[in-house]
């Protein structure tokens, strides 16, 4: 029993020594080369369990996946004699393991050799372009040229290059500050230009607004004076017509106004009882006579027609400007024509009226943006109808 155990242990130890010399495994991520005394016997590219001659053959495995050949950053001179710090890398795979082993030996040596070749070709390509082209528009074309130049050289080492890329392209430290200063100066120049143009536009807008405000205020003052004049003229005409009927009452009224100005508030006037009663009786009789107006009396004076035109024009202009939502000075006066309207509707067909009394007035025409607008008013512009309100 003990002998059987010893034999079994010896068989296990012998198998552990001999089997690795007979069998070897190639996984899907690798390729292998079987050599005998340093000479290549065969390539093994398919994965699985393989057999070799024990103690004579040896197996070397290489990476089947893409390899990264990363070159260190280097300072390269451009066509316009400026320097750039270029950091470049290439990616490729081993397609001919036999040539790869004979000429390079391992991946570390291959990465160093590939980085040297890529940097050399990149240096020649950089030297044929200006700095601005490299940074802006020509980078893809340059990388395509470098890839085309690198491929045949690395094919000689059994490596197929897939891509060459630049990780970064920076300015050297000694010129970076000057470049940033120029960039800042350029941005400041553009900002100052924008600010100056904005200030110019602002000044133009403010000047135009101030001009329009001045015109509007002047027109408003003018029109307000006209409107006040219209009201005062109308009141004077009515007062004059009433005065003509009783001059004594006018004298009495002026006397009362004088007393109001002369006598301060809180002043007590002592009058005889008999005279005091007679005074108020005269006031009552004067008021009754003054309030009687002859239906045939003419209130309008010779200048009332001209004054009425101006009042009507002003009222029509402000009403139309408010309706159009524009400034009153933007309207251009065209004409004004005397009209006699059938009623307070001022001739608007769709507006009813509660009286058939004729209304004297005007038809005023304004122009705005080459369009004529007609406005209807009564004699003093207290009643106004635009085209849209008819």
C-alpha positions as CSV (number, residue, x, y, z in Angstrom):
1,X,0.0,0.0,0.0
2,X,2.8,2.3,0.9
3,X,4.6,1.5,-2.4
4,X,1.4,2.3,-4.3
5,X,1.2,5.7,-2.7
6,X,4.9,6.4,-3.5
7,X,4.4,5.4,-7.1
8,X,1.3,7.6,-7.3
9,X,3.1,10.6,-5.9
10,X,6.1,10.0,-8.2
11,X,3.7,9.9,-11.2
12,X,2.1,13.2,-10.2
13,X,5.4,14.9,-9.8
14,X,6.6,13.5,-13.1
15,X,3.4,14.7,-14.8
16,X,3.8,18.1,-13.3
17,X,7.3,18.3,-14.8
18,X,6.6,16.7,-18.2
19,X,3.1,18.0,-19.1
20,X,4.1,21.7,-19.2
21,X,6.9,20.7,-21.5
22,X,4.4,19.0,-23.8
23,X,1.3,21.2,-23.7
24,X,0.9,25.0,-23.7
25,X,-2.2,27.2,-23.8
26,X,-2.8,30.2,-26.1
27,X,-5.7,32.5,-25.1
28,X,-7.8,34.6,-27.4
29,X,-5.8,37.8,-26.4
30,X,-2.4,36.5,-27.5
31,X,-0.4,35.0,-30.3
32,X,2.5,32.6,-29.7
33,X,5.8,31.6,-31.4
34,X,7.4,28.2,-30.9
35,X,11.1,28.3,-31.1
36,X,13.7,25.5,-31.0
37,X,17.2,26.5,-29.9
38,X,16.4,30.1,-30.8
39,X,15.0,29.3,-34.3
40,X,11.4,29.9,-35.0
41,X,9.5,26.8,-35.7
42,X,5.9,28.0,-36.1
43,X,3.4,30.7,-35.3
44,X,0.3,30.0,-33.2
45,X,-2.5,32.5,-33.7
46,X,-5.6,30.5,-32.9
47,X,-6.5,30.1,-29.2
48,X,-6.6,26.7,-27.5
49,X,-4.4,23.9,-26.0
50,X,-1.3,23.2,-28.2
51,X,1.6,20.6,-28.2
52,X,5.3,21.2,-28.5
53,X,8.4,19.0,-28.2
54,X,9.3,18.8,-24.5
55,X,12.6,20.2,-23.2
56,X,13.5,21.3,-26.7
57,X,10.8,23.8,-27.9
58,X,10.1,27.1,-26.1
59,X,7.0,29.4,-26.4
60,X,7.0,33.2,-26.6
61,X,3.7,35.0,-26.4
62,X,2.8,38.5,-27.7
63,X,-0.2,40.7,-27.3
64,X,-2.9,40.2,-29.9
65,X,-4.9,43.3,-29.0
66,X,-4.2,46.9,-30.0
67,X,-1.0,48.3,-28.5
68,X,-0.6,51.9,-27.5
69,X,2.6,53.5,-28.6
70,X,2.8,56.8,-26.5
71,X,5.5,59.2,-27.4
72,X,6.8,61.7,-24.8
73,X,5.9,65.4,-25.4
74,X,8.4,67.1,-27.6
75,X,9.2,70.7,-28.7
76,X,8.8,70.9,-32.5
77,X,9.6,73.8,-34.8
78,X,6.9,74.9,-37.3
79,X,7.3,76.4,-40.7
80,X,7.1,79.9,-39.5
81,X,9.9,79.2,-36.9
82,X,7.7,78.9,-33.9
83,X,7.7,76.1,-31.4
84,X,4.9,73.9,-30.2
85,X,4.9,71.2,-27.5
86,X,3.3,68.2,-29.2
87,X,2.1,65.1,-27.4
88,X,1.3,62.3,-29.8
89,X,0.4,58.6,-29.7
90,X,-0.2,55.8,-32.1
91,X,-2.2,52.6,-31.9
92,X,-1.5,49.4,-33.7
93,X,-1.4,45.6,-33.4
94,X,1.1,42.8,-34.1
95,X,0.2,41.1,-37.4
96,X,3.5,39.2,-38.1
97,X,4.8,37.8,-34.8
98,X,7.9,36.2,-36.4
99,X,9.2,39.5,-37.8
100,X,8.2,41.3,-34.7
101,X,10.3,38.9,-32.5
102,X,13.3,38.9,-34.8
103,X,13.5,42.7,-35.1
104,X,12.1,44.0,-31.9
105,X,11.9,41.2,-29.4
106,X,9.2,42.5,-27.0
107,X,6.4,45.0,-26.6
108,X,8.5,47.5,-24.6
109,X,11.2,47.7,-27.3
110,X,8.4,47.9,-29.9
111,X,6.7,50.8,-28.1
112,X,10.0,52.8,-27.9
113,X,10.8,52.2,-31.6
114,X,7.3,53.1,-32.8
115,X,7.3,56.3,-30.7
116,X,10.6,57.3,-32.3
117,X,9.3,56.7,-35.8
118,X,6.0,58.6,-35.2
119,X,7.8,61.5,-33.6
120,X,10.3,61.7,-36.5
121,X,7.5,61.8,-39.1
122,X,5.5,64.2,-37.0
123,X,8.5,66.6,-36.8
124,X,8.8,66.6,-40.6
125,X,5.1,67.2,-41.0
126,X,5.1,70.0,-38.4
127,X,8.0,71.7,-40.2
128,X,5.9,72.1,-43.3
129,X,3.0,74.0,-41.7
130,X,2.5,77.3,-39.9
131,X,1.7,77.4,-36.3
132,X,-1.8,78.9,-36.9
133,X,-2.6,76.1,-39.4
134,X,-1.6,73.4,-36.9
135,X,-3.7,74.8,-34.1
136,X,-6.8,75.5,-36.2
137,X,-7.5,73.9,-39.6
138,X,-4.8,71.4,-40.7
139,X,-4.5,69.0,-37.8
140,X,-6.6,66.2,-39.3
141,X,-4.8,66.4,-42.6
142,X,-1.4,66.4,-40.8
143,X,-2.3,63.3,-38.8
144,X,-3.4,61.5,-42.0
145,X,-0.1,62.3,-43.6
146,X,1.8,61.1,-40.6
147,X,-0.2,57.9,-40.5
148,X,0.6,57.3,-44.2
149,X,4.3,57.8,-43.6
150,X,4.5,55.7,-40.5
151,X,2.6,52.6,-41.7
152,X,5.2,51.2,-44.2
153,X,8.0,51.7,-41.7
154,X,6.2,49.9,-38.9
155,X,5.1,47.1,-41.3
156,X,8.8,46.2,-41.5
157,X,8.6,45.3,-37.8
158,X,5.4,43.2,-38.2
159,X,3.2,46.0,-36.7
160,X,0.1,47.3,-38.4
161,X,-0.6,50.9,-37.4
162,X,-4.3,51.8,-37.0
163,X,-4.3,55.4,-36.0
164,X,-2.0,58.3,-35.0
165,X,-3.4,61.2,-32.9
166,X,-2.2,64.3,-31.1
167,X,-3.2,64.4,-27.5
168,X,-2.4,68.1,-27.0
169,X,-0.5,70.9,-28.7
170,X,0.6,73.7,-26.4
171,X,2.8,76.7,-26.6
172,X,6.2,76.7,-24.8
173,X,6.1,78.3,-21.4
174,X,8.3,81.3,-22.4
175,X,5.8,82.4,-25.1
176,X,2.5,81.3,-23.5
177,X,2.2,84.5,-21.5
178,X,2.8,86.7,-24.5
179,X,0.2,84.7,-26.5
180,X,-2.3,85.1,-23.7
181,X,-1.5,88.9,-23.5
182,X,-2.2,89.3,-27.2
183,X,-5.4,87.4,-26.9
184,X,-6.5,89.6,-24.0
185,X,-5.6,92.7,-25.9
186,X,-7.6,91.5,-28.9
187,X,-10.6,90.7,-26.8
188,X,-10.3,94.1,-25.0
189,X,-10.1,95.9,-28.4
190,X,-13.3,94.2,-29.5
191,X,-15.0,94.9,-26.2
192,X,-14.0,98.6,-26.4
193,X,-15.3,98.7,-30.0
194,X,-18.6,97.2,-28.9
195,X,-18.9,99.6,-26.0
196,X,-18.1,102.6,-28.2
197,X,-20.8,101.5,-30.8
198,X,-23.3,100.9,-28.0
199,X,-22.5,104.4,-26.5
200,X,-23.0,106.0,-29.9
201,X,-26.3,104.2,-30.4
202,X,-27.3,105.2,-26.8
203,X,-26.5,108.8,-27.5
204,X,-28.5,108.8,-30.7
205,X,-31.5,107.2,-29.1
206,X,-31.3,109.6,-26.1
207,X,-31.0,112.6,-28.4
208,X,-33.9,111.5,-30.5
209,X,-36.0,110.8,-27.4
210,X,-35.1,114.2,-25.9
211,X,-35.9,115.9,-29.2
212,X,-39.3,114.2,-29.4
213,X,-40.0,114.9,-25.8
214,X,-39.3,118.6,-26.3
215,X,-41.5,118.7,-29.4
216,X,-44.3,116.9,-27.5
217,X,-44.1,119.2,-24.5
218,X,-44.0,122.3,-26.7
219,X,-47.0,121.1,-28.7
220,X,-48.8,120.2,-25.5
221,X,-48.2,123.6,-24.1
222,X,-49.4,125.2,-27.3
223,X,-52.5,123.0,-27.5
224,X,-53.3,123.5,-23.9
225,X,-53.1,127.3,-24.4
226,X,-55.4,126.9,-27.4
227,X,-57.9,124.8,-25.5
228,X,-57.9,127.2,-22.5
229,X,-58.4,130.0,-25.0
230,X,-61.3,128.2,-26.6
231,X,-63.0,127.7,-23.2
232,X,-62.4,131.3,-22.2
233,X,-63.7,132.5,-25.5
234,X,-66.8,130.4,-25.2
235,X,-67.3,131.6,-21.6
236,X,-66.7,135.2,-22.6
237,X,-69.2,134.9,-25.4
238,X,-71.8,133.4,-23.1
239,X,-71.1,136.0,-20.4
240,X,-71.2,138.9,-22.9
241,X,-74.5,137.7,-24.3
242,X,-75.9,137.6,-20.8
243,X,-74.4,141.0,-20.0
244,X,-76.1,142.7,-22.9
245,X,-79.4,141.8,-21.4
246,X,-78.7,143.6,-18.0
247,X,-75.7,145.9,-17.7
248,X,-76.8,146.9,-14.1
249,X,-76.5,143.2,-13.0
250,X,-73.0,143.1,-14.4
251,X,-72.1,146.2,-12.4
252,X,-73.6,144.6,-9.3
253,X,-71.7,141.4,-9.9
254,X,-68.4,143.3,-10.3
255,X,-69.1,145.1,-7.0
256,X,-69.6,141.7,-5.2
257,X,-66.3,140.5,-6.7
258,X,-64.6,143.6,-5.5
259,X,-66.0,143.1,-2.0
260,X,-64.7,139.6,-2.0
261,X,-61.2,140.7,-2.8
262,X,-61.2,143.7,-0.4
263,X,-62.9,142.2,2.6
264,X,-60.7,139.6,4.4
265,X,-62.1,136.3,5.7
266,X,-63.9,136.8,9.1
267,X,-64.7,140.5,8.5
268,X,-68.1,141.6,9.8
269,X,-70.0,144.2,7.8
270,X,-72.7,146.1,9.7
271,X,-75.5,147.4,7.5
272,X,-79.0,148.8,8.3
273,X,-81.6,146.1,8.4
274,X,-83.8,147.9,5.9
275,X,-81.0,148.4,3.5
276,X,-79.7,144.8,4.0
277,X,-83.0,143.3,3.0
278,X,-83.3,145.6,0.0
279,X,-79.8,144.6,-1.1
280,X,-80.7,140.9,-1.3
281,X,-83.9,141.6,-3.0
282,X,-82.0,143.4,-5.7
283,X,-79.6,140.5,-6.0
284,X,-82.5,138.1,-6.5
285,X,-84.2,140.2,-9.1
286,X,-80.9,140.7,-11.0
287,X,-80.2,137.0,-11.1
288,X,-83.7,136.2,-12.4
289,X,-83.3,138.8,-15.2
290,X,-79.8,137.7,-16.1
291,X,-80.7,134.0,-16.5
292,X,-83.3,134.8,-19.1
293,X,-81.7,134.2,-22.5
294,X,-83.3,135.2,-25.7
295,X,-83.6,132.2,-28.1
296,X,-82.8,134.4,-31.1
297,X,-79.6,136.0,-29.6
298,X,-76.3,135.3,-31.3
299,X,-73.5,134.2,-29.0
300,X,-70.8,133.8,-31.6
301,X,-68.6,136.7,-32.4
302,X,-66.7,137.5,-35.5
303,X,-63.6,135.7,-34.4
304,X,-65.4,132.6,-33.0
305,X,-65.4,130.8,-36.4
306,X,-61.6,131.0,-36.6
307,X,-61.2,130.1,-32.9
308,X,-63.6,127.1,-33.3
309,X,-61.4,125.8,-36.2
310,X,-58.3,125.8,-34.1
311,X,-60.1,124.2,-31.1
312,X,-61.5,121.5,-33.4
313,X,-58.1,120.8,-35.0
314,X,-56.4,120.4,-31.6
315,X,-59.0,118.1,-30.2
316,X,-59.1,116.0,-33.4
317,X,-55.3,115.7,-33.4
318,X,-55.0,114.5,-29.8
319,X,-58.0,112.1,-30.2
320,X,-56.5,110.5,-33.4
321,X,-53.0,110.2,-31.9
322,X,-54.4,108.4,-28.9
323,X,-56.3,106.0,-31.1
324,X,-53.3,105.3,-33.3
325,X,-51.0,105.0,-30.2
326,X,-48.5,107.5,-31.6
327,X,-47.2,110.9,-30.6
328,X,-49.4,113.9,-31.7
329,X,-46.5,115.6,-33.6
330,X,-46.3,112.6,-35.9
331,X,-49.6,113.6,-37.5
332,X,-49.6,115.9,-40.5
333,X,-52.5,118.3,-40.8
334,X,-54.0,118.3,-44.2
335,X,-57.3,120.3,-44.2
336,X,-60.3,121.4,-42.2
337,X,-63.8,121.9,-43.7
338,X,-66.9,123.5,-42.1
339,X,-69.7,121.0,-41.7
340,X,-73.2,121.0,-40.2
341,X,-74.0,117.6,-38.7
342,X,-77.5,116.4,-38.4
343,X,-77.2,115.5,-34.7
344,X,-74.7,114.6,-32.0
345,X,-73.7,111.5,-33.9
346,X,-71.8,113.8,-36.3
347,X,-73.1,112.0,-39.3
348,X,-72.1,108.5,-38.2
349,X,-74.8,106.1,-39.6
350,X,-74.5,103.5,-36.9
351,X,-74.6,105.8,-34.0
352,X,-78.0,106.8,-32.7
353,X,-78.9,110.3,-31.3
354,X,-81.5,111.5,-28.9
355,X,-82.1,114.8,-30.7
356,X,-82.6,116.1,-34.2
357,X,-81.0,119.4,-33.6
358,X,-78.3,120.3,-36.1
359,X,-74.7,120.6,-34.8
360,X,-72.2,123.0,-36.4
361,X,-68.7,121.6,-36.7
362,X,-65.8,120.5,-38.9
363,X,-64.3,117.7,-40.8
364,X,-60.5,117.5,-40.2
365,X,-58.1,115.5,-42.3
366,X,-54.7,114.3,-41.1
367,X,-52.0,112.2,-42.8
368,X,-49.8,109.5,-41.1
369,X,-47.5,107.1,-43.0
370,X,-49.1,108.1,-46.3
371,X,-52.5,107.3,-45.1
372,X,-55.3,109.8,-44.7
373,X,-57.5,109.9,-41.5
374,X,-60.7,111.8,-41.3
375,X,-61.9,113.2,-37.9
376,X,-65.3,114.8,-37.2
377,X,-65.9,117.3,-34.5
378,X,-68.5,119.8,-33.3
379,X,-67.8,123.6,-33.2
380,X,-65.3,123.8,-30.4
381,X,-64.0,120.2,-30.4
382,X,-65.8,119.0,-27.3
383,X,-67.3,116.1,-29.3
384,X,-65.0,114.1,-31.6
385,X,-65.6,111.1,-33.8
386,X,-62.9,109.2,-35.7
387,X,-63.4,106.8,-38.6
388,X,-63.1,103.8,-36.4
389,X,-65.7,105.1,-33.8
390,X,-68.3,105.8,-36.6
